[in-house]
């Protein structure tokens, strides 16, 4: 059994010299190296930006969605959407652990896990697509995947339904980063506050900003705004299209007496919301672009173009202990857990 790079570079086929995430094509043969883990995959949680693009390309046709997903994996050896550049994550059971990892990981064959690294770097073979749920961005599969020695994972908890855990762990970085950024008394805007990651961020922002703070949820959809109001964690739920930057700025200015936001968390899965987020932020404020639909070129040049001195944070999906943090939110809030179980079970 061969020994591979802990970063998986031994799997890169094209172009040579890059890491698996940046590669166009990787080796997805399922014979493991001695420092790899083989997973029997049961479900994929496709990144929201990626799944939105695939659904649009397929005009919502399930057979066409399946064909696109299978085609991406066949061409690239991984689920790495060539349009959005994003992937997702998976859940499954440990099938085999390379001998070089024996005693170095807290896993045994048969353990249920969720990978916390992107499908855009994960060697994957899909045998069968069993079911596609377009509302949950989830695909039930018979498949196998490889986790590298440096790959992050979380054991699935016994007290939370598997599909709920999958949905939450897919966006675990967002509430963890929100917890780092928001301070007591802050005015926080969550763009996409009615969605999966947005709801977690709204709840986290409410905790961190406290009674003296102000939490504003933004969505173009009336149903999202109604849900945000019903949950009770926002001071304002604004039905605004964040792609219209000036309208976005004016709406935030109106409810903040012109002060704008200390922190903006962008969780949307569509393009062209960079300037709306920037204009909604006060000078020296912070913006966390969690969404993989973000163009960081547009954000950087756009902020410069309007003379905004703001700190813009790349949406790193990983923060230390982010999986533990995200699952703990469900345990501490019955309303949050009930919502996720209604949406994802």
C-alpha positions as CSV (number, residue, x, y, z in Angstrom):
1,X,0.0,0.0,0.0
2,X,1.5,3.3,-1.1
3,X,1.9,6.4,1.2
4,X,0.3,9.6,-0.1
5,X,0.7,13.3,0.7
6,X,-1.4,14.3,3.7
7,X,-2.8,17.0,1.5
8,X,-3.8,14.7,-1.3
9,X,-1.5,16.0,-3.9
10,X,-0.7,12.4,-5.0
11,X,-4.3,12.3,-6.4
12,X,-3.9,15.3,-8.6
13,X,-4.0,14.5,-12.4
14,X,-4.4,17.9,-14.0
15,X,-2.6,20.3,-13.6
16,X,0.3,18.8,-11.8
17,X,1.7,20.9,-8.9
18,X,-1.5,22.2,-7.4
19,X,-3.5,20.9,-4.4
20,X,-6.7,18.8,-5.0
21,X,-9.1,21.7,-4.6
22,X,-7.5,23.8,-7.3
23,X,-7.0,20.8,-9.6
24,X,-9.2,20.4,-12.7
25,X,-9.1,16.6,-12.4
26,X,-8.1,14.2,-9.6
27,X,-7.8,10.5,-9.3
28,X,-11.0,9.1,-7.9
29,X,-10.0,5.4,-7.8
30,X,-11.1,4.0,-4.5
31,X,-8.1,1.8,-3.7
32,X,-6.8,3.8,-0.7
33,X,-3.3,4.9,0.1
34,X,-2.0,4.0,3.6
35,X,-2.9,7.4,5.0
36,X,-6.4,7.8,3.5
37,X,-9.9,6.9,4.7
38,X,-12.5,5.3,2.5
39,X,-16.1,6.3,3.1
40,X,-19.3,4.6,1.9
41,X,-21.4,7.7,1.0
42,X,-25.1,7.9,1.7
43,X,-25.8,11.6,0.9
44,X,-24.3,14.7,-0.7
45,X,-25.2,18.2,0.5
46,X,-24.5,20.3,-2.5
47,X,-23.3,23.9,-1.9
48,X,-26.2,26.3,-2.3
49,X,-24.6,28.4,-5.0
50,X,-23.7,25.2,-6.9
51,X,-27.1,23.6,-6.6
52,X,-28.9,26.8,-7.6
53,X,-26.8,27.0,-10.8
54,X,-27.4,23.3,-11.6
55,X,-31.1,23.5,-11.0
56,X,-31.2,26.6,-13.3
57,X,-29.2,24.8,-16.0
58,X,-31.5,21.8,-15.8
59,X,-34.6,23.9,-15.7
60,X,-35.6,21.9,-12.6
61,X,-35.7,18.6,-14.3
62,X,-34.5,15.9,-11.9
63,X,-33.1,13.6,-14.5
64,X,-31.2,16.4,-16.0
65,X,-29.9,17.5,-12.5
66,X,-28.7,13.9,-12.0
67,X,-27.0,13.9,-15.4
68,X,-25.2,17.1,-14.6
69,X,-24.0,15.9,-11.2
70,X,-22.8,12.6,-12.6
71,X,-21.1,14.4,-15.5
72,X,-19.1,16.7,-13.2
73,X,-17.9,13.8,-11.1
74,X,-17.0,11.7,-14.2
75,X,-15.0,14.5,-15.8
76,X,-13.3,15.8,-12.6
77,X,-13.1,12.9,-10.2
78,X,-14.9,15.1,-7.6
79,X,-18.0,17.2,-7.4
80,X,-16.5,20.5,-8.3
81,X,-18.9,22.7,-10.1
82,X,-17.0,24.3,-13.0
83,X,-19.4,27.3,-13.1
84,X,-19.4,28.3,-9.4
85,X,-16.2,26.7,-8.3
86,X,-17.8,25.2,-5.3
87,X,-18.8,21.7,-4.1
88,X,-20.6,20.8,-0.8
89,X,-20.0,18.0,1.7
90,X,-21.1,14.5,2.4
91,X,-22.2,12.0,5.0
92,X,-21.5,8.3,5.1
93,X,-19.9,5.4,7.1
94,X,-16.2,4.6,7.5
95,X,-15.4,1.6,5.2
96,X,-11.6,1.4,5.6
97,X,-8.9,3.3,7.5
98,X,-5.4,3.3,6.1
99,X,-2.8,1.6,8.4
100,X,-0.7,4.8,8.7
101,X,-3.7,6.5,10.4
102,X,-4.3,3.7,12.9
103,X,-4.4,5.2,16.4
104,X,-4.1,8.8,14.9
105,X,-7.8,9.3,14.3
106,X,-10.8,8.8,16.6
107,X,-12.6,6.7,14.1
108,X,-13.5,3.0,13.6
109,X,-15.0,1.2,10.6
110,X,-18.7,1.7,10.7
111,X,-18.7,5.1,12.3
112,X,-21.1,7.7,10.7
113,X,-19.4,10.9,9.8
114,X,-19.9,14.1,7.9
115,X,-16.9,15.5,6.0
116,X,-16.1,19.1,6.8
117,X,-14.0,19.6,3.7
118,X,-15.4,20.5,0.4
119,X,-16.5,18.1,-2.3
120,X,-14.5,20.3,-4.6
121,X,-11.3,18.5,-3.3
122,X,-12.8,15.1,-2.3
123,X,-12.2,12.0,-4.6
124,X,-15.7,10.7,-5.3
125,X,-17.3,7.9,-7.3
126,X,-21.1,7.8,-7.6
127,X,-22.6,4.4,-8.4
128,X,-26.3,5.4,-8.2
129,X,-28.3,8.6,-7.5
130,X,-31.3,7.4,-5.5
131,X,-33.1,10.6,-4.7
132,X,-32.7,14.3,-5.3
133,X,-34.3,16.8,-3.0
134,X,-34.3,20.2,-4.7
135,X,-35.6,22.0,-1.6
136,X,-32.9,20.8,0.7
137,X,-30.0,20.7,-1.8
138,X,-29.5,17.1,-0.8
139,X,-28.8,14.0,-3.0
140,X,-29.1,10.5,-1.7
141,X,-26.5,8.3,-3.3
142,X,-24.7,5.0,-3.4
143,X,-21.2,6.2,-3.6
144,X,-17.7,6.1,-2.2
145,X,-15.3,8.9,-1.3
146,X,-11.7,9.4,0.0
147,X,-10.8,11.6,3.0
148,X,-7.2,12.7,3.1
149,X,-5.0,12.6,6.3
150,X,-5.6,16.3,6.8
151,X,-9.3,16.1,6.0
152,X,-11.7,17.5,8.6
153,X,-14.8,15.5,9.7
154,X,-17.4,15.3,12.5
155,X,-19.0,12.2,13.9
156,X,-22.7,12.3,13.5
157,X,-24.5,12.8,16.8
158,X,-27.1,10.3,18.0
159,X,-29.5,12.9,19.3
160,X,-29.9,14.9,16.0
161,X,-31.5,13.4,12.9
162,X,-28.9,12.6,10.2
163,X,-30.3,15.0,7.5
164,X,-30.6,17.8,10.0
165,X,-27.0,17.3,11.1
166,X,-26.0,17.2,7.4
167,X,-27.8,20.5,6.7
168,X,-26.3,22.2,9.8
169,X,-22.7,20.9,9.4
170,X,-22.7,22.1,5.8
171,X,-22.8,25.7,6.9
172,X,-21.2,25.3,10.3
173,X,-18.5,27.9,9.6
174,X,-21.1,30.7,9.2
175,X,-22.4,30.9,12.8
176,X,-18.9,30.2,14.2
177,X,-17.5,33.2,12.3
178,X,-20.5,35.3,13.3
179,X,-19.8,34.6,17.0
180,X,-16.2,35.9,16.4
181,X,-17.2,39.1,14.7
182,X,-20.3,40.4,16.6
183,X,-19.8,42.3,19.8
184,X,-22.4,43.5,22.4
185,X,-24.3,46.5,21.0
186,X,-23.4,45.9,17.4
187,X,-25.8,46.5,14.5
188,X,-25.7,43.4,12.4
189,X,-27.2,42.8,8.9
190,X,-27.6,39.2,7.7
191,X,-28.1,39.1,4.0
192,X,-30.1,36.0,3.2
193,X,-31.3,35.9,6.8
194,X,-34.2,33.6,6.0
195,X,-32.1,30.8,4.6
196,X,-30.2,27.9,6.2
197,X,-26.9,29.5,7.1
198,X,-28.7,32.9,7.5
199,X,-31.0,31.6,10.1
200,X,-28.1,30.2,12.2
201,X,-26.3,33.5,11.8
202,X,-29.3,35.6,12.8
203,X,-29.7,33.5,16.0
204,X,-26.0,33.8,16.8
205,X,-26.0,37.5,16.1
206,X,-28.9,38.0,18.4
207,X,-27.0,36.2,21.2
208,X,-23.8,38.2,20.6
209,X,-25.2,41.7,20.0
210,X,-27.5,41.4,23.1
211,X,-30.4,43.6,24.0
212,X,-28.5,46.8,23.2
213,X,-27.7,45.5,19.7
214,X,-29.8,45.5,16.5
215,X,-30.1,42.5,14.2
216,X,-31.5,43.1,10.7
217,X,-32.4,40.2,8.4
218,X,-32.6,40.8,4.6
219,X,-34.3,38.7,2.0
220,X,-36.2,39.4,-1.3
221,X,-38.8,36.8,-0.3
222,X,-41.9,37.6,1.8
223,X,-42.0,34.1,3.2
224,X,-38.4,34.5,4.5
225,X,-39.2,37.8,6.1
226,X,-42.4,36.4,7.7
227,X,-40.3,33.5,9.2
228,X,-37.7,35.8,10.5
229,X,-40.4,37.9,12.3
230,X,-42.1,34.8,13.7
231,X,-38.8,33.4,15.1
232,X,-38.3,36.7,16.9
233,X,-34.5,37.1,16.7
234,X,-34.5,40.1,14.3
235,X,-35.3,43.7,15.1
236,X,-36.1,44.3,11.4
237,X,-36.9,41.9,8.6
238,X,-36.5,43.8,5.3
239,X,-37.8,42.5,2.1
240,X,-35.1,43.9,-0.1
241,X,-33.2,42.6,-3.2
242,X,-29.6,42.9,-2.2
243,X,-28.5,42.9,-5.8
244,X,-29.8,46.5,-6.0
245,X,-27.0,48.1,-4.0
246,X,-28.6,51.6,-3.6
247,X,-32.0,50.2,-2.5
248,X,-30.1,48.0,0.0
249,X,-28.2,50.9,1.4
250,X,-31.2,53.1,1.7
251,X,-33.2,50.3,3.5
252,X,-30.4,49.8,6.1
253,X,-29.9,53.5,6.5
254,X,-33.6,54.0,7.2
255,X,-33.8,51.5,10.1
256,X,-30.4,52.6,11.6
257,X,-30.9,56.3,11.5
258,X,-28.2,56.6,8.8
259,X,-25.5,54.8,10.9
260,X,-25.5,51.6,8.8
261,X,-24.1,48.3,10.0
262,X,-21.1,47.4,12.2
263,X,-21.1,43.9,10.8
264,X,-22.7,42.5,7.6
265,X,-22.9,38.7,7.1
266,X,-23.6,37.7,3.5
267,X,-25.1,34.2,3.2
268,X,-27.0,34.4,-0.1
269,X,-26.5,31.9,-3.0
270,X,-26.8,34.4,-5.9
271,X,-24.3,36.7,-7.6
272,X,-24.0,40.5,-7.5
273,X,-24.8,41.2,-3.8
274,X,-21.3,42.4,-3.1
275,X,-22.0,46.1,-3.5
276,X,-25.2,45.9,-1.5
277,X,-23.3,44.5,1.4
278,X,-20.5,47.1,1.1
279,X,-22.9,50.1,0.9
280,X,-24.8,48.8,3.9
281,X,-21.7,48.8,6.1
282,X,-20.4,51.8,8.0
283,X,-16.8,52.9,7.5
284,X,-14.4,50.6,9.4
285,X,-17.2,48.0,9.7
286,X,-16.8,44.4,8.8
287,X,-18.3,42.2,6.1
288,X,-18.1,38.4,6.2
289,X,-18.8,36.9,2.7
290,X,-19.8,33.4,3.6
291,X,-21.5,32.8,0.2
292,X,-19.5,31.0,-2.5
293,X,-21.5,33.1,-5.1
294,X,-19.3,36.0,-4.0
295,X,-16.9,37.6,-6.5
296,X,-14.0,38.7,-4.4
297,X,-12.7,40.8,-7.3
298,X,-16.0,42.6,-7.5
299,X,-16.0,43.1,-3.7
300,X,-12.4,44.5,-3.6
301,X,-12.7,46.7,-6.6
302,X,-16.2,47.8,-5.7
303,X,-15.3,48.9,-2.2
304,X,-12.4,50.9,-3.6
305,X,-14.6,52.4,-6.3
306,X,-17.0,53.9,-3.7
307,X,-14.4,54.8,-1.2
308,X,-15.5,52.4,1.5
309,X,-12.9,51.6,4.2
310,X,-14.3,48.3,5.4
311,X,-12.7,45.0,6.4
312,X,-13.9,42.2,4.1
313,X,-13.4,38.6,5.2
314,X,-13.2,35.6,2.9
315,X,-15.9,33.0,3.7
316,X,-13.6,30.4,5.2
317,X,-16.0,27.5,5.9
318,X,-13.8,26.3,8.7
319,X,-13.3,27.7,12.3
320,X,-11.9,25.7,15.1
321,X,-14.7,23.5,16.7
322,X,-17.3,25.0,14.3
323,X,-19.1,21.6,14.0
324,X,-19.5,21.4,17.8
325,X,-20.6,25.0,17.9
326,X,-23.3,24.6,15.2
327,X,-24.8,21.5,16.6
328,X,-24.9,23.1,20.1
329,X,-27.1,25.8,18.7
330,X,-29.8,23.3,17.9
331,X,-29.5,21.8,21.4
332,X,-29.9,25.1,23.1
333,X,-32.7,26.5,21.0
334,X,-35.9,24.4,20.7
335,X,-37.3,26.9,18.1
336,X,-34.2,26.6,16.0
337,X,-34.2,22.8,16.2
338,X,-37.9,22.6,15.4
339,X,-37.4,24.7,12.3
340,X,-34.5,22.6,11.0
341,X,-36.4,19.4,11.6
342,X,-39.4,20.7,9.8
343,X,-37.2,21.7,6.8
344,X,-34.8,18.8,6.6
345,X,-36.2,15.6,8.1
